[in-house]
Amino acid sequence: MKQPPYLYIAVWAVAGFLTVPTLFLVPMSLSGGSTFQFPPPSWSLQWYRNLVESSEWRDAVLVSLQVAAFATPLAVVIGTCAAFGLMRLGRRLRIAGAAALSAPLVIPNILIALAIYGTFLRLGLSGTLLGLVLGQTALAIPFVLIAVLARLQGYDRSYTTAALSLGASPATAFRTVTFPLILPGIVAGAVFAFVASFDELVIALLLQGPGNVTLPVQMFNAVVEAADPTISAASTVLVVVVSAVVLAVQIGWTRRSEQRSGDGA
Amino acid sequence: MTTTAVLEVGRPARPRAAERGTGSRTATLLLLLPAVIAALALFVYPLGRIVVVSLTEPTVGLGNYVDLFTDGYTLRVLIRTLWVALAVAVLDLLMAFPFAYAMTVCRPRTRAVLFTIVLIPFWTSALAKNFGWMILFQRGGLVDRFLQATLGIDHPLLGTTPAVLIAMSQVLLPFAVLPLYARLDQIDRRLLDAAQGLGASRTRAFRQVYLPLSTPGLVAAGTLTFISRSASTSPPPCWAHRSRP
């Protein structure tokens, strides 16, 4: 059916609205000036160099990677176990349990951050790497839980039953049948968990201490305190890296499902 | 052995679970335990402590809450928060409707592109996004210069309520588009043809048939946008994957 032309205009206007602010980061990061002036007076790679060479920025990237490297696997294991556990409950209990465990997603971050900060301060965890890892893990668990649970709900248990009836031990059935079929859910959950923890500002801001400033906190300080244009290079790198990961997962996913529907036909 | 397995396939899951007895219940508890401990230690206890502190310090009673609503400042902030949330929800619905509608009528390849675009606010770093808006809105920025040149407004947009509204509606637009798309995609388009076949104009068919059918989607999208204004990120990318036809 032919659609009116103003529909196209509206759609591409909205699409532009969604993308434009992010696209502005790239030319900004190549600025040769030392302010946030736009368009930049000249071009250079100085802010990228600063991102790599300045110890402040390099340490922030390393701390963020370190926190994510601990928090993501922790969240993946805890969230995946919980999803399997929930699937063994009755329908009503499962829905209630999933809602309770993913509540952190709807509670405002600042409230969670303040609460955790108050408790960690008393436990001496504030300002430590362990405190950051625990805080980020807690925020990341629901992402894994929801992704794996969605995948498990579409999983046909008769595959497991078939494997068992053909003589596989429960462990073998899990390793060779259930796990590979659930894996896309776990991978998606891990990606969300990584992104959520790598990009988290509020908790990291409250729990920061000397020597464990994460990249988002450093970026926040760069705007609020220092007006340091290195943030534009950091933002660009963040956007490009995260987009690459997300798109790779999405493309892999589409190809997989295309292959599967191809096999079915 | 084989017969029981075949019988089990057809059976609902619940009796099976009950059959396995206590050993399996222990396994269920063990699987859930880490998540429950994490939730108790990192949310329930810290948040509960805040509630207790709010009621007991400096003296036991509702004094802190009375202060909150009578200091003349908090109430104003609260009202502004709700007002902004409402305005963002309305703005997002206005943008989401044509976008979600186009997603239901376009070709699959275009739909994939639109899906990717709508999810951009989800995966771009919150700080990077805000920084992008800051560059646009700052004094001497593109928007500022445009406003000066066209309307003669000599006041940077950065730090004003309209700037907050614009940036927030971008961040939350996916929350409006995805549920709305899910609803619009279910509407049987032949109903529109039927209305037009019965003599209604295109506009009238849209207003009297399509719009009422899309109301549940609009309500869901509006509520979600309004509520999630406070929560920063959420996992709808995985719903999108599931709802994709």
Interface residues (C-beta under 8 A of the other chain):
Chain A: M1 Q3 L7 Y8 A10 V11 V14 A15 F17 L18 T19 V20 P21 T22 L23 F24 L25 M28 F36 Q37 F38 V77 I78 G79 C81 A82 F84 G85 L86 R88 L89 G90 G97 A100 L101 A103 P104 L105 V106 I107 P108 N109 L111 I112 L114 A115 I116 G118 T119 L134 G135 T137 A138 I141 P142 F143 L145 I146 A147 A150 G154 R157 S158 T161 A162 L164 S165 G185 A188 F192 V195 A196 D199 L201 V202 P216 M219 F220 V223 I231 S232 S235 T236 L238 V239 V242 S243 V246 L247 Q250 W253 T254
Chain B: M1 T2 A5 V6 E8 V9 A13 R14 A17 S24 A27 T28 L29 L30 L31 L32 P34 A35 V36 A38 A39 L42 F43 Y45 P46 L47 R49 I50 V53 M95 A96 P98 F99 Y101 A102 V105 A112 L114 T116 I117 V118 L119 I120 P121 W123 T124 S125 A126 L127 A128 K129 F131 G132 W133 M134 I135 L136 Q138 G140 G141 L142 A167 Q170 L173 R189 I227 S228 S230 A231 S232 T233 S234 P235 P237 C238 W239 H241 R242
